Amino acid sequence: MRLRSTLAVGAVLATFACSGSPAGPSDTGSSGSSGSGSAGTLNLRITDSPFGKAKAVLVTFSEVSMHRDGEWKKVAFADGSTTRTCDIKKLENSATDLLGTGPLQAGEYTMIRLMVQSAKVYLDNAAVSATPCASSIPEPAGAVSNATIPSGEVKLNGAFGVPAGGATTITVDFDGESSFSQTGSGAYMLNPVVRIVSVQ
C-alpha cells in the first residue's frame, strides 16, 4: 500500500534505507515570524503496509523529534508516555493513528527523526488492542521473534512549516513489507523504511 502525498516533500533519507523519490519543497504555511513566544501544534500520524506473514508486529518508538536551525526539537507521544508502541498490522488499508503531538515553535523545519527501540513479530495470533498505537500493547500468545535492529535512528528529509497558533499534520508510512527481512536461521531483521506521505 502506498498513499499519495497531498503536498510534495523532499526525498526520504533513512540511516539505512531509502524509499520514494525526490520532490519539491512543501508549501505548508508558516507564520513567517518564529519568535520565542510563537508556537503551533505538530501532529505526526503513522500508517503502514505491514509484513504480510505476521499476525501482529509491535514496533516501539522511544522518540519523535523535528529538526530546525541545527537542533532537534522533541514532540511528545500522543499519550504522554516515554515510549509508544504501534501494531503496524492494524495500520494497513489506509488506517492511521497518532504517534506524536504537541506544541512546537513556529517556523520552517527540515527533517523528522524517529527512534525505534524494539520490534517483535508474532506469527500465530493477533494482538488485542483498542487502537493500533498505545503506551503499551499486550503481547499475543504463540510464536514470537525479536527483530534485530542494526540502527534505531530513522531520519526523513522533508521541508514543512508549523504556523503560529495553527497546526500541521504529517503522515508517515512505515513500510512493513520492505522493513522486515528474514535471515537464514528464521530470525527477523528490521531496517525501517519510512517515508513522508502527506503534510497538511
N, C-alpha and C positions, 0 to 999 in steps of 0.2 A: 504494500500500500504506500502510495506517495501522495501527499497533499500538495496542492498547487499553492505557491506563495501568493498572498494578496498584495504584497509590496515587494519589490526587488530588494535583495540584501546581498551583502558581499559573499564571496566564496567561503565555504565552511572549511576550517582547518582544525583537525583534532591532533593531539600529540602523536597519535599512532595510526590514524585512519582519516581518509578524506572521502566525502561524497558530495554530490551536487556539482553544479557548475557556476563559474563566476557570474555575478550580476552587478548591476549598477547600485549606487548608494540609495539608502532608504530616504524617502521624503516625509517620514513621520514628523509631525510638528513638534517644535520645541518653543520654549519661552523666548529664546533669543538672549535672555539675560539669566545668568545662573549664579546669582549671588548666594552667599551662605544661608540666607533666610528663605530662599525659594526652593520648593520641593514638589515633586509629583509622586505618583504611585506606579510601581513596576509590578506587573503580573506576569509570571512565567508559567506557561502551561506545557504539558507534555503529552505526546501521542506516540503510537508505535505500530510497526509491522512486525509482530513478535516471532520468536523462534518456534517454528511450526510443530516440532516433535514433542514439545513440553506441554504439560498440563498447567504449570504455573512457573513464572520466572520472577523472582523477587530481587530487585535491584535497590540497594540502599545508598542514598546520597548523603554526603556529610557537609556539603557547602554549595551555595549558589552565589555567584558574585559577578559584577559588571565592571568593565574597565573604562577608566576615564582619566586623562591627564597623568598617565603613568602610575595610577593607583587602582587597586581592586576594591570595589565597594560591595560589601556583603548585602544580600537580600534575605530576609528571614524566611524560613519554611512556612508553608501555609498554616500549619497548626502550632507554630511557635516552638517546636521541639528542636533538639540539636541535630537530629537526623530525620530523614523522611524516606520511607520505603514505598516503591511502586511495583505492583504486579503488572508487568508490561503485557501479559496475556490478556488483561482486561482493558487494554488501551487500543485494541485493534478496531477495525471497521469505523474509523473516524472518531472514536471515543477519545476524550481528553480529560485531564484532571490538573488541578492546580499544584505546581511544585513549590514555587516561591512567590511571596507577595509582601509588599511593604513600601514605606516611603523611600525615595531616592532623590538626591539632589538633582534639580532640573538641569538639562543641558544635553549635549551630544555624547554618546557612548560608542565604543568601537569593537568591543568583544564581550562574550559571555563565557564564564568558566564554570564547569560542573565538576565537583569532586565525587568520585564513585568509591564508596567504602567497601562494599561487598556485593556479591551476586550469587544466587543459588538457583539451580534448575531442578524442577520437580517433575518426574516422569509419570507418576501413577495417578495423582489426584490434584484437583484444582484447589486453590486457596479460597478460604471463606472470608470475605471482607465486604463491608457495605460499600466501600469506594475503592477505586484502583490504587490510590495513594493514601498513606496514613503514617502516623508516627511509628507504628509497628503493625505487622500483619502476621497472624498466627500461621505457623508452618504446617502445610498439609502432611498427612501420613504418607508413607511409601518411599520409594527410591528417590534419593536426592544427590545432587552433585554440586560441590562448592566450585564455582568457576574461578580459575586463576586469572588475576588481573595484572598484566605487565606494568601498567601505569594507571592510576586512578584519576588523572587530570585530563579533562577534555576542554579544549578552547575552541570557540566558534567565532570566526570573524564576521562582522556584520554591523554596519553603522545604523544607529537608531537614536531617536530623541525622546526625552522624557519632559513633557511640558509642565511648567509651574502650575500647580493647582489642578492638573489633569492626570490622566492615566495612560500608560502604554501597555498593551498586552502582546506578548511574544509567545508563539507556539513553536516548540522544537520537536522533531521526530527522532526518537531513539529507535534506530533500525535494528530490531532484534535479530532478523534473519542474517544480516551482514555482520552483526557484532559478535555473535557466538559461533565458535568453531569447535569441533570435536577432535581430540587427539587420538593417536593410535591406541592408547590404553583405554579409551572410552570416556576420559575426563573432558571437561569443557574449559575453554579459554575465552575470556571476554576482552575484546579490543573494541571499545564502544565507537560506533559510527553514529554520529548525531549531526543533524542539520537544522537550520532555521527554516521553517516553512511559512510563517506569516508574522507580520508586525502590524499591529492595528492601534 
